[in-house]
Amino acid sequence: MIVLDQKNNRPGFIIVISLVLMLVMTTMGVGLYYSSKQSAVEVADNITRSDALYSAEACITEARLWLKVNSASSAPCKNVAAGKICHTVTQTKMSKWKLSNDSKILQSRNDVQKYSCTIALLGSVAYEGGEGVGFDIGESDSYGQNTVNTKYMYRIRSNGTLNSNSGMKNFSSTVEVIDSMIF
């Protein structure tokens, strides 16, 4: 019977395998770090874009409020030529939209947002009809009587910006809506 003596002919082989595996895992770790860092930057950019859009929409809300308040007696801007700007809303900070229970992060985000928007009278058209909608035609005593009102159409163009001093990108968002009022 022959006995084989199995000596380890490869001394240090386990160390080489361990070092190769450690190199692979370190490379994977560094790759995951940069990937997650890039994802965090993209998320921050999306939040910043959303904040710029929200500030533009806040200006639309303020412009509509101005139209509502100034329409108590008659149509606002009716003496302005069609297409000309009749009112401008500007806010250098979104501080008026802050809530007292907002976190410090939200409050600081509001501080770097600003907006401006313009209201322009696009024109007016004669509008026949009353307050009725849908199937309530013939439901009132004024059925068959034509009431002529004037419909005024307004363009509200808003621009919301986010100017960051903390190294983030600056973003701008423009929103335009058409609003109408019947008098």
N, C-alpha and C positions, 0 to 999 in steps of 0.2 A: 504494500500500500504506500502510495506516495502522498506525503503531506505537503500542501502548498503553504508557503509562508507569505501572507499578503501584507507586505509592508506598504505604507503610504508613500508612494513615489512622488506625490505632489504636495510637498509641504507648503503651507501658506495659501492653498487654493481657496479655502473658506474666506480668508481675508479679502482676496481679490473679488470673489463673488459678492461679498458684503459691501465692498467699496463701490462696485458697479451698481448694485441695487440702491445704495445711498445716493449716488449721483443721479440715477433715474428719478428717484423720489424727490430729490432737491429740485431738479429741473421741473418736475410736475408742480411742486409747491410754488416756485417762482412764477410759472405760467398761470396758475390759478390766482395768484396775487394780482398780477397785471390784468387778468381778465375781470376779476371782481372790481378792481380800481376803475377800469373803463366802464363797467356797468354802472358803478356809482356816479360817474361823471354824466353818463347818459340819463340816468334818473334825475339828477339835479337839473340838467338842461330841460327835461320835460316838465319838471315842476316850475321852472322859471318861465317857460313858454306858456304854461297854464296860468301863471300869475299875471303875465302880460295880457292874456286874453280876458281874464277876470277883471282887470283894471279897465280895459276897453268896454266891457259890458257894464261896469259900474258907471261909466260916463254916459252910456246909453240910458241907464236908469235915471241918472240926474237930468238928462235932457228931456226925457219924457215927463218927469216931475215938473220941470220948468214949463213945458207945454201945457200941462194940466192946470197948474196954478195960474198961468197967464191967459187961460181960456175961459175964465169965469164970466167975463162980459162979452167978449167977441173973440174971433179967431186971432191967434197971435201972428205977428209978422205979415198981416194981410196987406200992408202998405208998402211992402218990399217987393222989388221986381223979382219975377220968377227966376229961380236958380241962384239968387244972391243969398249970401249968408246973413241971417238976421240975429243970431245969438251964438255966443261961444261959451262953453263951459270948460274951465281949466282948474285942475287940482294938482298941486305940486307933490302932494303926498296923499296916500290913501288913509291918513290918520282918522278921518271922519268915519271910516268903516270899521275901526277897531272896536272890539268889545273888551270890557274891563277884565273879563275872565279868560281872555286869550293868553296862550303861553307866550313867553318871551321870544321864542322863535317866530311865531306868527306875527307878533308885533314888529319885530325887526324886518320881516319880509314886507309888511305893509309900508314901512318907512322908505323903502327903495322903489316903490311903485308910484307911478304918476300917470295921469291921463289928461286928454283934452279932446273935445269934440265940438262940432259945429252943427247948427240947425239951419237949414235952408228951405225956403218955401218953394216947392216945385211947381205949384199951380193950383187952380181950383176948377171944379166942374160942377155943373148943375146935377143935383141928385134927386130923383123922384122916388118918393116912398117915405114911409114912416118908420116907426120903431119895430114893426113886425118882422118876424123871421119864420122861416119854415112854413108850417101848416096853419099859422094863426091868421092867414088872409081871410077876411070876411068875419073875423071874430069881434070886430069893433064897430062902432057907429060911423066911423069915417071911411067905411068901405066904399070904394068908387070915387072917393075924393082924392085928387092928386095934390099932395103937398110937395112943394119944391124946396129943397134945402141946398146948401152949398157944401161940397166936400173939399176940404183943403188937404193937400198932400205935402208932407215934409220929408226931407232927407236928413237923416242924422248920421254923420260920419265921425267915427270915434277912433282914436289912436291911444293905445295903452302901451306904456314902456316900463321896463324894469332896468334901472341903472344901478349896477352893483359895484361897490368899491372893494368887494372882498375877493376879487380875482375871477369871479364867475363871468360868463358872457352876458352882454347886454342884449335884450330881446325887445322886439316891438311887435305889436299886433294891431291890425286895422280891421274894424267892423263897420259895416254900413247897413242901415235899416231904413225902410220907408214906412212912415207912420201917417195915419190920416185921421182927420177929425171932421165931424159933420155938424154944421150949424144951421 
